[in-house]
Amino acid sequence: MEHIKIRQIHKFLNRLTELSRHYFHGLFKPLNHRTLVPHKTPLSTGGELQSQLALSPCERDEIGRELEKTVAKFVALFGKKTVMDYVSKPLRMVVFKERKQYVCYGNYPYRINTNNGGLFVKGEPSSPHNQPSLYVYYQEGKILNLCHEFVHFLDNKYITYGNSAYLPSEWVTFWQEGVAQYLSGQGEAYAAAALRRDPDGQRPSLSQLVDINAYSADGHSDRLYVWPYYVFKYLASTPETKDIRSALAIALGKPDHGGAYKRVLTEFVTAHADRFNAWLDTEAILAKAAREGANAPRAAAAARA
């Protein structure tokens, strides 16, 4: 009896498959990367940009200039020596025409998390088959966060060893987001606005700022982008802090499971906690003064009216 039931089930499933092929033939087609982003542009900085929209010569030139400028700023701070065991393929940049497309096709076929404003996926840099990829999209006529995500790629290729999975994310997130905000050129105005909003007593301490990841930030973008930006700006403020920045970068390149990096980071926080707070107070004063200076012509015009 069981034999008969199993044969009937198989027969039913085969018939269902035949009907599906007949009625749904041509309706569902597998997505192809080549047709999804058909426009290919080689990059002067290496790799290829793949986009849904065709780029004009002016757009290609502008993107090239922005990336080259970002590379120049990066190299001025860290040099351009590839980290140990890095053998990945050249970078692939995928640019969607809008956020809706990014969310839709980011999930499939690219299988990335799209709950963000762009993403760099490093993969496993020690594999020659690895494809480092950057995913971004257009917003109001501009490619959103292009240089920010590009700095993540530079960090992965020239500073941080491996895929950084051996490092707890709360150790390295401040570095990754801080350097990306600082070098991409998009962090200053955003950070200054946040600094003006937050009274002195409500700012996180230095020890809290270097112990952060996406989970603990809990959706608070200031914690993830603004304060790491200020830590990195502080690291660029004096010859002493620049030496600490260099020591952190060197330690991140060591395949020692983060031992050297953690030591340098702990020493930095211990020695500079109070100095960082005082420096941040000064930054807040400057940010407020800049805002008042910018508003002065408007106030004068309003008074005359």
HUPEHU-V355580 format. One record per backbone hydrogen bond with DSSP energy under -0.5 kcal/mol. CO is the residue of the C=O (numbers start at 0). NH is the residue of the N-H. If there is no record, write none. Layout:
BEGIN
co/nh
CO/NH
CO/NH
END
This chain:
BEGIN
co/nh
0/4
1/5
2/6
3/7
4/8
5/9
6/10
7/11
8/12
9/13
10/14
11/15
12/16
13/17
14/18
15/19
16/20
17/21
18/22
19/23
20/24
23/26
23/27
26/28
31/35
32/36
34/37
37/39
38/50
40/48
42/45
46/42
47/49
47/92
48/40
49/94
50/38
55/59
56/60
57/61
58/62
59/63
60/64
61/65
62/66
63/67
64/68
65/69
66/70
67/71
68/72
69/73
70/74
71/75
72/76
73/76
73/77
74/78
79/81
82/85
84/86
90/47
91/93
91/133
92/49
92/94
93/95
93/135
94/51
95/137
97/101
98/102
99/103
100/104
101/105
102/106
103/107
104/109
105/111
113/115
118/134
119/121
120/132
122/124
123/126
124/86
126/129
129/88
129/131
131/91
132/120
133/93
134/118
135/95
136/143
138/141
141/138
141/143
142/145
144/148
145/149
146/150
147/151
148/152
149/153
150/154
151/155
152/156
153/157
154/158
154/159
156/82
160/163
163/166
167/170
167/171
168/172
169/211
171/175
172/176
173/177
174/178
175/179
176/180
177/181
178/182
179/183
180/184
180/185
180/186
186/190
187/191
188/192
189/193
190/194
191/195
192/196
193/197
196/198
198/201
199/202
204/208
205/209
207/210
212/216
213/217
213/218
214/217
216/219
218/220
219/222
219/223
220/224
220/225
221/225
221/226
224/228
225/229
226/230
227/231
228/232
229/233
230/234
231/235
232/235
233/236
237/241
238/242
239/243
240/244
241/245
242/246
243/247
244/248
245/249
246/250
247/251
248/252
249/252
250/253
251/160
253/255
255/258
257/261
258/262
259/263
260/264
261/265
262/266
263/267
264/268
265/269
266/270
267/271
268/272
271/275
272/276
273/277
274/278
275/279
276/280
277/281
278/282
279/283
280/284
281/285
282/286
283/287
284/288
285/289
286/290
287/291
288/292
289/293
290/294
291/295
292/296
294/298
295/299
296/300
297/301
298/302
299/303
300/304
END
